[in-house]
Amino acid sequence: MEHQVDVAIIGAGQAGLAVGWYLRRRTDLSFVILDDQDAPGGAWRHTWPSLRLFSPATFSSLPGRLMPSTGAQNPDGAHVIDYLTDYETRYDLPVRRPVHVNAVHRHGEGFRLETTADTWSARAVVSATGTWSQPFWPTVPGRRTFRGTQVHCAHYAGPAPYDGKRVVVVGGANSGAQIAAEIAEVANLTWCLKGEPHWLPDEVDGRELFRVATERSRALAAGLPDPGGVAALGNIVVVPPVKRARDAGLLHSEPMFHRFTPTGIAWADGREQDVDAVIWCTGFRPALRHLRPLHVRDDNRSICIDGTASTTVDGLYLVGYGDWTGPGSATLIGVGPTAKATAAALQRRLVTPAPVPAC
């Protein structure tokens, strides 16, 4: 069966839902949100149990509805999942799941989406698939010969399996610091990163990070000197568990090791260390395989956008992948403005709505 809509949104995480909310409230466009998960929550369904937001609940909300308070503690993943589930239902957003979009093709002046459940035609496409499904593993000599266990933080399930073991955590951003903090309580930790950890001031949380990112974006758009972004402050938010571990002297950093040995790791100076497990907190890449038929990347393998609109593929928008798609757009607090701008751009582009498909 083939369905037709004005806008197809790929991904029902926070970015896809925010765009859907603005399309529902501010436009007359027909749209669908295609999500490959079995249930609501997006990437939050796959985070490690101890992960917490950087801001209080009331400063971690999508447009239209405040996240319920959790008291003094910042929300955990389960609270975010409940919030996104309620958000999706409350605003009757047209989510179809589980539907995996295999490929997006040009079809006349619009697009054809090949999925695991029917085919969709759309006049415009919003890709909001995030990054969580594309963990980045750096190339380190000997990694495949190491006989211990290795896991990326995308699949880290908590500290219990590492109790009493010799564990290396790689990565100096927030995921590395948070996981290192809880591993240090149960295991012999080695925390490897490039350079020293860059702690944000203890009083800084996600609200300040979003403010700084927004100010930088506005300055650059106005042709003003670059005031420096979040990186000028630091890159590790000192959430309570990290603060406790740091202040207790449990978070000592080591330089990044040079290679693996069959039983451990070795540094460039020849020093070796036996370890049982390595946890890679080395970030993610945008999940964009479904866009390959569109050749969205330019000759330099970059993705160029104007706002959130692709400059290479007319009618394609990318939302929620990081600051390059809008200040703080990969966060709950930050995705609202870019979602709003995207919905407005779609309304301007698609003046004549297509008929609403029969369910």
C-alpha positions in Angstrom: 0.0 0.0 0.0 1.2 3.5 -0.8 0.3 6.5 1.4 0.6 10.2 0.6 1.3 13.1 3.0 2.7 16.6 2.8 5.5 15.8 5.3 7.1 12.6 6.4 9.1 12.8 9.6 11.5 10.0 10.2 12.0 9.3 13.9 9.7 9.8 16.9 12.3 10.9 19.5 12.3 14.3 21.0 13.2 16.1 17.7 10.5 14.3 15.6 7.8 14.9 18.2 8.7 18.6 18.5 8.4 19.1 14.8 5.1 17.2 14.8 3.8 19.4 17.6 4.4 22.6 15.6 3.0 21.1 12.4 -0.1 20.1 14.3 -0.5 23.5 16.0 0.8 26.0 13.5 0.0 24.5 10.0 -2.6 22.7 7.9 -0.2 20.2 6.5 -0.8 16.5 6.6 2.1 14.5 8.1 3.2 11.2 9.5 5.9 10.3 12.0 7.6 7.0 11.1 9.5 5.4 14.1 11.5 2.2 14.1 11.1 1.6 17.8 8.5 -0.8 19.4 7.3 1.8 21.9 7.6 5.6 22.6 10.8 7.2 24.0 13.3 7.3 21.2 16.9 6.9 22.2 16.0 7.3 25.8 14.8 3.7 25.8 18.4 2.5 25.3 20.4 4.7 27.7 22.2 3.3 30.7 20.2 3.2 33.9 22.1 5.9 35.8 22.0 8.5 33.0 20.4 11.8 34.1 19.6 15.0 32.4 21.8 18.0 32.9 18.9 20.3 33.9 15.9 20.1 36.2 12.6 18.8 34.7 11.0 22.2 34.2 14.0 23.2 32.0 14.0 20.0 30.0 10.6 20.4 28.2 9.4 20.1 24.6 7.1 22.8 23.2 3.6 22.9 24.6 4.0 20.9 27.8 6.3 21.2 30.8 8.0 18.0 32.0 6.6 17.0 35.4 8.9 17.9 38.3 11.1 15.2 39.9 11.9 17.3 43.0 15.5 18.0 43.7 16.9 15.4 41.4 17.4 15.8 37.7 15.3 13.4 35.6 16.5 10.0 34.7 15.8 8.1 31.5 12.6 6.4 32.8 11.1 9.8 33.6 11.9 11.1 30.1 10.4 8.1 28.5 7.2 8.6 30.5 7.1 12.2 29.5 7.6 11.5 25.8 5.0 8.8 25.9 2.4 11.2 27.4 3.4 13.9 25.0 2.9 11.7 22.0 -0.6 10.6 23.2 -1.7 14.0 24.6 -1.2 15.7 21.3 -2.5 12.8 19.2 0.6 12.8 17.0 0.4 10.5 14.0 3.2 8.1 14.9 3.4 4.8 13.0 5.6 2.1 14.6 7.5 -0.1 14.3 8.3 1.2 10.8 12.0 1.3 9.7 12.7 3.6 6.8 15.1 1.7 4.6 15.7 4.4 1.9 14.4 7.8 0.8 14.3 8.4 -3.0 13.5 11.3 -5.2 10.0 10.9 -6.7 9.0 13.7 -9.0 9.2 16.9 -7.1 8.9 15.1 -3.8 10.1 11.9 -2.2 9.3 8.2 -1.9 10.1 6.4 1.3 10.7 2.7 1.2 9.9 1.2 4.6 9.3 -2.2 6.3 5.6 -1.4 6.3 4.2 0.1 3.0 5.5 2.9 0.9 5.0 6.6 1.6 5.1 9.5 -0.8 5.8 13.0 0.7 6.3 16.5 -0.6 9.0 17.1 2.0 11.0 14.9 4.5 12.2 15.8 7.9 15.0 13.4 9.1 15.1 13.3 12.9 16.8 10.0 13.5 19.4 11.3 15.9 22.8 9.7 16.6 22.3 7.0 19.2 22.1 4.1 16.7 25.4 5.1 15.2 28.0 4.7 18.0 31.5 5.7 17.0 34.4 3.3 17.6 37.9 4.8 17.1 40.6 2.8 15.4 43.2 1.6 17.9 45.9 -0.9 16.9 45.3 -4.3 18.3 41.7 -3.7 19.2 40.5 -6.9 17.6 43.2 -9.0 19.3 42.2 -7.9 22.8 40.8 -10.9 24.7 38.8 -8.8 27.2 35.3 -7.4 26.8 34.5 -4.2 24.9 31.3 -2.2 24.9 30.2 1.2 23.6 28.3 3.4 26.0 25.3 3.0 23.7 25.1 -0.6 25.0 26.4 -0.1 28.6 23.9 -1.5 31.0 25.3 -0.4 34.4 28.3 -1.2 36.7 27.2 -4.6 38.0 29.1 -6.8 35.4 32.4 -4.9 36.2 32.4 -5.5 40.0 36.0 -6.1 41.1 37.4 -6.0 37.6 40.1 -3.8 35.9 38.1 -1.5 33.7 39.2 1.2 31.2 36.7 4.0 30.4 37.7 5.9 27.2 36.3 9.4 26.7 36.4 12.8 28.3 33.0 14.2 27.7 29.8 13.7 29.8 29.2 10.1 29.1 32.8 9.2 29.9 32.7 11.1 33.2 29.3 9.7 34.3 30.2 6.1 33.5 33.7 6.5 35.0 32.2 7.9 38.2 30.0 4.8 38.8 32.6 2.3 37.6 35.1 3.8 40.1 32.8 2.7 42.9 32.9 -1.0 42.1 36.0 -1.6 40.0 39.7 -0.7 39.5 39.2 2.2 37.1 41.5 3.6 34.5 40.0 6.7 32.8 41.7 7.5 29.5 41.2 10.7 27.6 43.0 13.1 25.4 44.3 15.9 27.6 42.8 16.8 31.0 39.1 16.7 31.9 37.5 20.1 31.3 35.0 20.5 34.2 32.3 23.1 33.9 31.7 25.2 37.0 29.8 23.2 39.5 26.8 25.6 39.3 26.4 25.3 35.5 23.8 23.0 34.0 22.0 22.5 30.8 20.2 25.8 31.0 23.5 27.8 30.8 24.8 25.5 28.1 21.7 26.2 26.0 22.0 30.0 26.6 25.6 30.1 25.6 25.0 28.0 22.4 22.1 30.3 21.5 24.1 33.5 22.0 26.9 32.1 19.8 24.5 31.2 17.1 22.9 34.6 17.1 26.3 36.4 17.0 27.6 34.4 14.1 24.3 34.9 12.2 24.7 38.6 12.7 28.3 38.6 11.4 29.7 39.5 14.9 33.0 38.0 16.3 32.7 34.5 17.6 32.1 34.8 21.4 33.1 31.2 22.0 30.6 28.5 22.7 30.1 25.8 25.3 33.6 24.5 24.7 35.0 27.7 26.2 33.3 26.9 29.5 34.3 23.2 29.6 32.6 20.0 28.4 31.7 18.0 31.5 28.6 18.9 33.5 29.2 18.2 37.1 26.0 16.3 37.9 25.8 15.0 41.6 27.3 11.5 41.0 30.2 13.0 39.0 30.8 15.6 41.7 30.9 13.0 44.5 33.4 10.8 42.6 35.6 13.8 41.6 35.6 15.3 45.1 36.4 11.8 46.6 39.5 11.6 44.4 38.2 8.7 42.3 38.5 10.3 38.9 42.1 10.4 37.9 42.7 10.8 34.2 45.3 9.0 32.1 46.5 9.9 28.6 44.9 7.9 25.8 46.7 4.6 25.4 48.5 3.8 22.1 47.5 0.2 21.4 46.0 -2.9 22.7 47.8 -6.0 23.8 46.0 -9.4 24.0 45.6 -8.9 27.7 45.4 -5.2 28.1 46.6 -1.8 26.8 49.9 -0.1 26.2 51.0 3.6 26.1 53.4 5.2 23.6 56.1 5.3 26.3 56.1 1.5 26.5 54.1 1.2 29.7 51.6 -1.7 29.7 48.7 -2.6 31.8 46.5 -5.7 32.0 42.7 -5.0 32.0 39.5 -7.0 31.8 37.2 -4.6 30.0 37.0 -1.4 28.0 34.0 0.9 27.8 34.1 3.3 24.9 32.5 6.6 25.5 33.6 8.0 22.2 30.5 9.6 20.8 28.1 9.0 18.0 27.6 10.0 14.3 24.3 11.0 12.7 22.2 8.1 11.7 21.6 8.9 8.0 21.9 5.7 6.0 18.3 6.1 4.8 19.4 9.3 3.0 22.1 7.7 0.9 20.0 7.5 -2.3 19.6 11.3 -2.1 23.4 11.9 -2.1 22.9 14.5 0.6 26.7 15.0 1.2 28.7 17.3 -0.9 32.1 16.6 -2.5 33.8 17.1 0.8 31.5 14.6 2.5 29.9 17.4 4.4 26.2 18.0 4.9 25.4 21.7 4.1 22.2 23.2 5.5 20.5 26.6 5.6 18.8 26.6 9.0 17.7 22.9 8.9 17.1 22.7 5.2 19.5 20.8 3.1 21.2 23.0 0.4 21.9 19.8 -1.6 18.4 18.2 -1.6 15.5 20.5 -2.0 12.7 19.6 0.4 14.8 17.7 2.9 15.3 19.0 6.5 17.5 17.7 9.3 16.5 18.3 12.9 18.1 17.4 16.2 21.6 16.1 15.2 23.7 18.6 17.1 24.6 22.3 17.1 25.1 22.2 13.3 21.3 21.8 13.0 20.6 24.5 15.6 21.9 25.5 19.0 21.4 22.7 21.5 19.1 20.9 19.0 20.1 17.5 20.2 18.6 18.3 23.7 15.1 18.4 25.0 15.5 22.1 26.0 17.1 23.1 22.7 15.2 21.3 20.0 12.1 23.5 20.3 13.3 26.6 18.4 14.7 24.6 15.4 11.5 22.5 15.3 9.5 25.7 15.2 11.6 27.1 12.4 11.4 23.9 10.5 7.6 23.8 10.7 7.4 27.4 9.5 9.7 26.7 6.6 7.6 23.7 5.6 4.4 25.8 5.7 6.0 28.4 3.5 7.2 25.8 1.1 4.1 23.6 0.9 1.3 26.2 0.3 -1.2 23.7 -1.0 -1.8 20.8 1.4 -2.1 17.3 0.2 -5.2 15.3 1.3 -5.1 13.6 4.7 -4.6 9.9 4.2 -7.3 7.5 5.3 -6.2 5.3 8.2 
